[in-house]
Amino acid sequence: MRIDVPLEERSLANEVTDADGIAARNAALSPMGLGRLRRAPEGFLNASQIADVQAGRRGLLRHALLSAAGLTSLSLNSSFARPSLDAKAVPTVDPRGDPNILEMPEHTKSLGQPVAARGYGMPSIWENNLQRRESPGLTRVGAAGVSFCPLQGLFGIITPSGLHFERHHHGWWDIDPRKHRFMINGLVKNPKVYTMDDLMRLPSVSRIHFIECGANTGMEWGNVAVPTVQYTHGMLSCCEFTGVLLSTLLDDCGYDKMNGKYLLAEGADGSGMTRTISIDRALDDCFVAYAMNGEMLRPENGYPLRLVVPGVQGVSWVKWLRRIEVGDMPYATKDETLHYVDLMPDGIQRQYTSIQECKSVITSPSAGQMLLDRGYYNITGLAWSGRGKVKRVDVSTDGGKNWRTAKLETPILSKCFTRFSISWNFDGKPSLLQSRAIDATGYVQPRLNQLREVRGSRSIYHNNAIQTWRIASDGEVSNVHLG
């Protein structure tokens, strides 16, 4: 069910459409110079605090944020401000000048690490706070849990393999690729079993696509539930995947073009994960992937083989893929009839609603961060659509009363992240940041109340509503709900 929302009139006086105009506007609006941003603290909510937030006791959230800011400030990247809890405290100034310039650092005076000191490169120790995190209390056991991607700390559109979100139903395994087998059977002339060597000898494709769990932003259906973009939108990643087109494999097995209407994809983990996919979608752009971001898949992302179903919720991207069966009707498996269904206001549950509709979110400034100065800031975020390319993203700083068109960074690819950005001057007045994406089909990302009018507020899946971040006069950014 698509929710098509008409675009409101935008103020042409606020429109910025070219680089020269942006530069001129930056100069005009930023007499106070560049603003500094304090990063959002990570990994600071325990089970009790999660329960408090879910119960609506959000007054405790500010205390948790402030406590975490003090605990994590020493591990922040040196390119960001490291303030005390009093954001307005005046830093001590050395009258001689900046010691980081005047004094020769150790790394300039001594020999560094040799080549291949690490056989596999790792992030800097100064970046070790940027990790995927789980939300305590969200699931009963970690083997059937979620880890959230730290969207607030990423650049561009590619998610590093080590930060790709996780969603498991029965835990992950590191499977021996020499023993892994992939079968295609059902309505085919020649059922086949492939080894990994067989698959990697076939013609391959490499494509960049986003993957989003159907439950992403699901905790926000009813009330404000979690404090940062990592937890509101972090069941989301975008990578380059490499593998073999399903169309190639189905042709190789001689699938029944008359009666073969659906595929059943089956994973090798203990959950018995199985998903139905239409043959039309399978032949369009689906493939079985063995590599991600230029290297073999990570174990927690399905090594040695997973299904890639661009634009469709992540549960259909079956990990540890071992079998595809061609059939003549939907398979009605447990994870598409009882789970991953949309609960409507009348109590009816919609099934097979797999497409991830057009969506966007501002990642900076975002909740948990703090604007330490008045002045110029670069608002940036991500937009994506399961139906193709993102056509436009509008940004509002007043809760949707006025909109400006953001710049879309290249590349702009189908069913892929699109990075957007726009300049903004924070003058100390409370603000409400929102982004609204429009895809190539003309679909407009809905406001929260528009989505609830159709879908109610008791659902879990496919929440693609506009997200609002509130910036207080002191620069603190928080998660709020607007209609």
N, C-alpha and C positions, 0 to 999 in steps of 0.2 A: 504494500500500500504506500504509494507516494504521496507526499504532502507538498503540493505546489503552492508557494507563497508569493504573492505579488511584491515586487520591489517598491519600497517607499521612494518618494522623491528625494534626491540628494541635493545638498547645497552646492551649487556650482562654484560659489565663492571659496569653498573649502577644498575644491578639487585640485590635485597635483598630478600631472600626467606626463611630465618629462623630467629628465635629469637636471637640466638647467633650472627648471622651476623649483625642483626639490632643493637644490643647492641654495638658490636665492631665498627660499622660505626658511631654510635652516638658519641662514645668517640673520634674517630679519627677526626670527622668533627666539633666538638663543643669545641674547645679550649677556646672560649670566654664564655662558659656556656650557661645556659638556657635563651632564649629570652622571653621578656614580651610582652603581647598583650593587646592593648586597645580595649575594646568592641565597637561594632558599636552603634551609637546613634539610638534611635527609635522614631517614631512618630513625626518627625520634618518637614515634608513637608506639606505646606498648598496648597490650590487650585491653587494659582498663581504660586508657585514653580513647582507643578506637570505640569502645562501647559507649563512652560519654558522648563522643561526637555523633555516633549513630542515633543516640537517644535525644539529640537536640541540645545537649548541654555544651554549647559551643564557647561559653565563657572560659572554659579551661584550655581551649585551643591556643589562645594568645600566650598563656603561661608556658605551654609546651614549646611554642615557636621561639619565645624569648630564651628559654632555657637551652634549647638546641642551638640557637645562634651563638650563645656563649661557649658551648662545648665544642662546636665545630669551627669556630672562627680561625683557629690556628692552622687548619688543614685546607683553607681556601687558596685558590690560585693567586699568585702574587699580582696578576694583572687586574684583580678585583680589589675593591676596598676591604679592609679588615677592621671594622670599627669596634669600639666597645659597645655595650648594650645601650649606652646613651649615644644615639646616632648623631647628636648635635655637639658632642664633645670636641673641643678644639685640639687638634693633634700638636704634639711637641715639635717645634721647628729648630733644627740645628742652625745657628747663625753662620756657620762656616759654609753651609750648602748641603746638598744631598749626599750623605755618606756612600750611597750606592753608586755615585759617580766619582767622588773624590778618593775613595779607598779601593785599591785593587783587590778584586775578589779572588778567592782561592782557586776557582776554576780557570782563572787567567794566568796563574802563577805555577801551576803544577800539571802533571801528566794525567790525562783522563783515562777512562776505561778502554780496553782494547776492542777491536772488532770481534763480533760474535761472542762477547762476554755473556750475552744471553742468546741461546740458540733460537729462541722465539721471542720477538720483541714484546715488551710490556709497556703500559702507560707510565708516565712520570709518577714518582712518589707524591708529587704535589697535586696530582689529580686523583688520588686514591679514594676520595670521598664520593666520586661520581660512580655509582654502582646501581644495578637493578636491585630493587628492594621488594620484599613481600609485605603485605599488610597483616599484622598480627590479628588473629581471630577471624579472618575472612573465611578460612576453610578449616576443617577439623584437623587435617593432617597436611604436611607440606608436600607429600607425594601427589596429592590431588589439589594443588594450589596454584598460585599465580605469583610471578615476580614482575614488577613494573619497570618499564624503561624510563630513564631519567631524561625526559624530553627537554626539560629546562636547561640542560647543559650541553645539548648537541648543536651542531652547525650543519648547514647544507641540508641534504635530503637522505644521505646514507646513514643507517644505523650501524655502528660498529658491532661486529659479531658478538663480542663479549658483553654487550649491553642490550642485545635483542631480548624482548620480553619472553617470558616462559608461561605456558599454561599446560599443565599435565593432569591427566585423569588417574594415572596409576604409577607415577614416577617415571624417571628417564633411565635409559640404559645406554651403555657404550658397546654397541654390537660389533662383533667381528665381521668385517665386510667380506672376508673370504667365505664365510658360511651363510651370508644373507642371500635369500632367493626372492625373486619377484615373479609372480605368476599372473597371466591373463587367461581367463577362461570364460565359460558361459556361452553366449550366442556368438561364437567365433568358429571359423573353419579349422583353424590350427591352434589349439591351446598351447601356450608356450611358458616355459620357465626360464627366466634370465638371471644370470649371475651379474655382479657388479661390473666385472670385466666386459661382459656382453653389452651392457648398457653404455659403458663409457667408450665403446668402439663405434657406436651409432652416431649419426649427425646430431650436433648439439645446437642449442640456442642459449643466449645469455640475455636476460631481461631484468629491468628494475621495477619492482612492484612493492606496494605497501601490503602489510598483513595486519588486520585488526580483529581482535576477539569480539564476538557478537555481544559480549557483556561489558565491553569497554564503556566507561562512564555510567555503568549500570547502577552504581551506588548513589548516583545523583538524581535518580528518577523522582523521589519523593521530597527529599530535603538536602540541604548542604551536608555532606557526609565526610569528606576528606579534605585535607588542607592545601595540597599542592597539585600542580599539573601532572606530576609523576603518578599520583594516585587517581586523579580524575580521568586522565586520558592515556596512561602509560601502558595499557595492554595493546600496544601499537608500535610497529617498526616498519622500516623500509630498507630493502637490501637488493643487491644484484644476485639473482639466482641463475644457475647454469644446469642444464639437463636436456632431456629428450622429450620432444613434443608427444603428447598422447596420440595425436593423429598419426604420427609415424609408427608408434607401437601397435595401434589398432589396425592399421593397414597391414602391418607385418603379420598380424594374427588372422587377417581376413574376417573382420567383424561383420555381422549380419546387418547390412545397410537397410533392409526392409523392416526388420522386427526389433533391432537393437535401438532402444529409445533412452535407456538409462545405464549408468555405471554404478557399481557398488565399490567403494574404495575401503580397504581394510588395513589397519595398522597391526604391528607385531607386538605391541605392549599388552599388559595384562588387563587393560580396560575393555578390550574387544571393541575398540573404536571403529565404527563403520559409518560411512556417509554416502548418501545418494547424490549423484551429479547427472544432469541431463547430457545426452550425447551431443547436443548442439553446443553446449558450453564446453564440453571436453574437446571437441574438434576445433573450437575457436582459438583459444589461447592457453589451454592448460598443458602442463608438462610435469614430468617426474624429475625432480632436482636432486643432484648429488653434491652440488657445490653452492657456496654462498659467499659473496664478497671476495671472490678470487681464490678461495680455498675450500676444501671439503667441508660439508656441513658440520656444525658442532653437535656433539651427542645430544645436548638438551634441545636442539632444534631439528632432531630427526635423523641424525647420522645412522646409516649411510644413505638413506633414500627417503624423500618425502614428496608429497603431492603439492603442486603449486596451482591454485585456482584463483587467478587474479580477480579482484573486486568482490570476492565472496568472503564471508566471515571465516575467521581462522580455524574453526573446528573442522572445516572441510579440507584444510590443507593437511591431510592425514600424515602424521609422522611415522617413521620406521615402516614405511609402506611395504607391504608384502604381497598384496593381491588386488587385482581389479577384475570384477565380474561384469559381463555385459548382459543386461536383462531387458525385459519389455515393459516394466512398470516400476514406479518408485518402490524402494525396499522397506520403507517404514521402520527403520531401526530405532532402537531405544533413544539414541542421541539426536533424533529428529522428530520424534513423536511425543516424548515425555520431557525432553530437555531441549534447549535452544529453540523454544517456541515463545511467541509473544502473547502475553495475557492481556486481553482487551477489557475495556470497562464493563462489558456485559458478561464477562466470565468466559467467553469463547477464547480458545487458544489458537492463534494462527500458526500454521506449520509451513516449513519450506520457505521461510522468509530470509534468504541467505545474503542478498545484496547489501553491501555496506553503502548507505546513501551518502551524498555529499556532506562534508563536515570540515570544520576548521577549529583551530584553537590558537590563541596567542600564548607563546611559550616564554616571552620576555617583553615587558615585565609580567610576572604571573605570581599567583598566590604563594606566600612564604618569603618572597623577596622583599626588599625595601629600597625605595628611592631615597638616596642620602642627600640629594641636592635638588634645588630647582634648576631648570635648564633643559637642554636638549637630550632627548632619548630616542633610540631607535626601537620602535615597536616591531617585533618580528614573531613569526609563527609558522604553522604548517596547515596546509589544506589538502584534501584528498577526496576522491569520488570513486565508488565501485562501478560507475557507469562510463568512465572515460576520463577525459582531461578536465582539469579545473580551468574555467574560463576567466573568472574574476574573483577577487576578494575585496570586500569593503571593510573598513575599520571605523568604529565609533569610540569616542572617548567620553560620551555623555549618556551612555545607556541606550543607544539606538535612536536618539532624536535626530542626530545628524550623522551622515556617513561620508567617508572619503575613500577613494579607490586606492588600494595599496599597489606597490610594485611587485610583480611576480618575477622571481629569480628563475633563470634558466638552469637546467632544461625543464621544459614542461611536458611531461610524459603521461600517457594513458594509465590510469589505475596505479598511480604513483604519487608520492609526496610532491607537493609544490611549495617551495619556501616563499613567503611573502614578507614585505617590510614596508614601513612608512615612518616618516619623521614626526616627532611630537615634542612640544614644549610643555614641561610640567611647571605650572606657576604656583603650586602650593594649594590649589583648590581641589577638593574631593572630586574624583573622577571615576567613571565606570567604563572599563575597557571591554570591547566586544569585537569579534570578527565574524563575518558572514560570507560564506563561500557560495559561488554559483558555478555549476558545471556546464559542460558543452551541450547537455540536453535542455538547458534552461532551468533546471531544478535549483531552487533557492533554499539554502539551509534555514530551517524554521526557528522561530523563537520558542522558548520553553513552553509558554502557555499554549501556543499553536499546536505543538506536539502533544501536549497533555489533553487538549480538546478531542483529539482523535484517538489517542492511545491510553489515556488515563495516567495514573501515577503508581500503579502496582506492578509494572513490568520490570524486567531485568535487562532485556536485550534491545539493541539497536536504538540507543539514545544518541541522536545526532543533533541535539538542540544547540543553539548559540550559547557559548560559555561567557559568563561575566566575571571579571576581576575588579574588585573595588580598591581604589587607591585613596587612602585617608590623607588628611592634610599633612600628617607627619611623614608621609611616604610609605607607610605600611600597606602591603598588598594582601588582600584576602579573597577567599571564594565566597560569592554571594549568588542568590537566585533572583532573577528578574523575570517578569512575564514576557 
